[in-house]
Amino acid sequence: MVLVKNRLWFELNGARASAAFDQDNPEQIWIGRFAESSLVVRDPAVGSEEQRRLSVLPAGHAQGYGTIVSTGSMPIQVR
């Protein structure tokens, strides 16, 4: 049995393909089609120019990591 707390999971199902994002694995997204499925991993070294522009951190660092490192604090204060 796997215990999952506060899970954030998005799944989009369409006529030609489906996609699933799991916040526990924020660097990847699953794309499923009738003939095949694939796991797409975020990597700033690949993709279109627009994708590379939006992916400014090395693979393995969550997107909020740069904000914490540059400012020294979390962008949202929880009280």
C-alpha positions as CSV (number, residue, x, y, z in Angstrom):
1,M,0.0,0.0,0.0
2,V,1.3,3.5,-0.9
3,L,0.3,6.4,1.3
4,V,0.1,9.7,-0.6
5,K,-0.6,12.9,1.1
6,N,-1.5,16.2,-0.5
7,R,-1.0,14.9,-4.0
8,L,-1.3,17.2,-6.9
9,W,-2.0,15.3,-10.1
10,F,-3.4,16.6,-13.4
11,E,-4.7,14.3,-16.1
12,L,-6.0,15.5,-19.5
13,N,-7.7,13.0,-21.7
14,G,-8.5,13.7,-25.3
15,A,-9.6,11.9,-28.4
16,R,-6.1,11.5,-29.8
17,A,-3.9,11.6,-26.7
18,S,-3.7,11.9,-23.0
19,A,-1.3,13.7,-20.7
20,A,-0.6,13.3,-17.0
21,F,1.5,15.5,-14.6
22,D,2.4,14.4,-11.1
23,Q,3.8,17.0,-8.8
24,D,5.8,14.3,-7.0
25,N,7.8,14.1,-10.3
26,P,7.8,17.8,-11.5
27,E,10.5,17.3,-14.1
28,Q,8.4,15.0,-16.3
29,I,5.1,14.6,-18.0
30,W,3.6,11.4,-19.4
31,I,2.0,11.6,-22.9
32,G,-0.1,8.6,-24.0
33,R,-1.4,7.8,-27.5
34,F,-3.1,4.7,-28.9
35,A,0.1,3.4,-30.5
36,E,2.6,4.4,-27.9
37,S,3.3,6.4,-24.8
38,S,6.3,8.5,-23.8
39,L,7.8,10.3,-20.8
40,V,9.0,13.8,-21.6
41,V,11.6,15.1,-19.2
42,R,12.4,18.8,-18.8
43,D,15.8,19.6,-20.2
44,P,16.9,23.1,-21.0
45,A,19.3,21.8,-23.6
46,V,16.5,20.4,-25.9
47,G,13.3,21.7,-27.3
48,S,12.3,24.8,-29.3
49,E,13.7,28.3,-28.6
50,E,10.6,29.2,-26.6
51,Q,10.9,26.1,-24.5
52,R,14.5,26.8,-23.7
53,R,13.7,30.4,-22.8
54,L,11.2,29.2,-20.2
55,S,13.4,26.5,-18.8
56,V,16.2,28.5,-17.2
57,L,17.4,26.1,-14.5
58,P,19.3,22.8,-15.0
59,A,17.3,19.6,-15.1
60,G,16.7,18.3,-11.6
61,H,16.0,21.7,-10.1
62,A,12.4,22.6,-9.5
63,Q,11.3,25.8,-11.2
64,G,11.0,27.7,-7.8
65,Y,14.6,26.8,-6.9
66,G,16.1,29.9,-8.6
67,T,13.9,32.3,-6.7
68,I,14.9,30.8,-3.4
69,V,18.6,30.9,-4.2
70,S,18.6,34.4,-5.6
71,T,16.5,36.0,-2.8
72,G,17.5,33.7,0.1
73,S,13.9,33.2,1.0
74,M,10.7,31.6,-0.2
75,P,8.5,33.8,-2.4
76,I,5.4,33.1,-0.2
77,Q,5.6,33.4,3.5
78,V,3.4,30.8,5.3
79,R,2.2,31.9,8.7
